[in-house]
Amino acid sequence: MKNKSRLALLLAVLLLVACAAVTEPQETETPTATPAVEEPTPAEEFPREAPLYIPPMFSSISEFDMKYDILVSGEIQNADIRYGMDYALITTATATYTDAQKAYIDMQNRRLGTRYTYDTDMFDRSDRNENIFLMTRDGKRFLTTVDSYSQSGGSLILYDGNIRTVLEETNAYSVTDYFTPELSYRVVRNWGENDYLIELETNEKIELGDNWRVTFNADASVYSVSSYSENAQSILIYAVGREEPIFEFDVYQYLVDPTLSCYISQIAGDSESGFVLFNNTVRAYKLSYPSGKVEVLGDYMFEPQFSPDGNYLAYTSLHDFNWNNRVVLLGVGGKPKNSMYAQLWINMEMLDRGWYIKEITTGKTAFFDPDGGPLPENYSSMYGDLMIRSWLERDTD
């Protein structure tokens, strides 16, 4: 018994000595100079692995119970390296892109009282003075512009019911401008400087503060921007008229490449709750607010937009060929920036280029190939900048 007590005492002493050795500060020699240690930079932390490209199985859009039509546009190129815009209307009755082009012509005739035919007027712009390029969801307001095959802009014409208003020449638009979904304002995008609003009918100017490349919700009450700084990527949401953001979320950890800014394609909701859709390289995300929850919608999706009822997601394989492929994916001298971008380039080359519509409940995806339709004389290809313009309630056409 005594031996056990001694053994226990000995163990206790040894434990105390060990603790003292750990906790007692040790004297160390102070170095004459502290060697510089470089913090890891985003370029060293990334790239991550390139997302895999898994081609979807395509379904016919006629299988969808979709209550909306979709106005889309694509940039085309001619032999002189001049660019223009082509428009189409995707519906559940349009099996091909050519069908969608014809549906667009039919919509033009109904809206403008014209008598264009696809065979003779689709690409003969000599007698076509107006082309619809944006519409509100209910179809009561829409914008037209002169000569859709020009990127120089021009005077805008606003239709509101039976009222046709030729806007002031100062409202001549630029292809970089953006319009709020209800077509009440034009957002003038000053690249690298502050954006501002112009009320279409009064020409009133509204400053948006120290923000640029803004995206508005349906009633133009809130807008979202992305902000990039070293080791931080934020999505900010503002209420019109307020200088400070009402919500700010750091999404850095979710991104494929945080060294590149995010591209916002849609914001839905109000000043209290909603969601923002955005891209970073080839990945599409959904950010819900105020929770800050981030979901991955998929890879190799550009310009993602949910339908008003949330049952469908429309996107393109290519938002802007020149930007995404030649500037973002490639570095100086035409070489990929790194191994991730080298693989992204290979994957991008495999994409089926066009517009996609995904039915959320079933996962079925319909696809429209712009190369399946004819192009105007001297135009050789659908070059890029494929866009989702407007979701239209079908019963208003």
ABEGO torsion letter per residue (X at the ends): XAAAAAAAAAAAAAAAAAAAAAABBBBBBBBABBBBBBBBBAAAAOBBBBBBBBBBBBBBAAABBBABBBBBBBBBBBAAGBBBBBBBBBBAABABAAAAAAAAAAAAAAAAGBABBAAAAAABAAABABBBABBBAAGABBBBBBGAABAAEEBBBBBBEABBBBBBAAABBBAABBBBAAGABBBBBBBGBBBBBBBAAAGBBBBAEBBBGBBBBAAGABBBBBBBBBGBBBBBBBBBGBABBABBBBAAAABABAABBBBBABBBEBAABEBBBBBBEABBBBBBOAAGBBBBAEBGBBGBBBBAAGABBBBBABABAAAAAAAAABBBGGBBABAAAAAAAAAAAABBBEBBBBBAAAGBBBBBBAAABBBBBGBABBAEGBBBABBBBAAAX
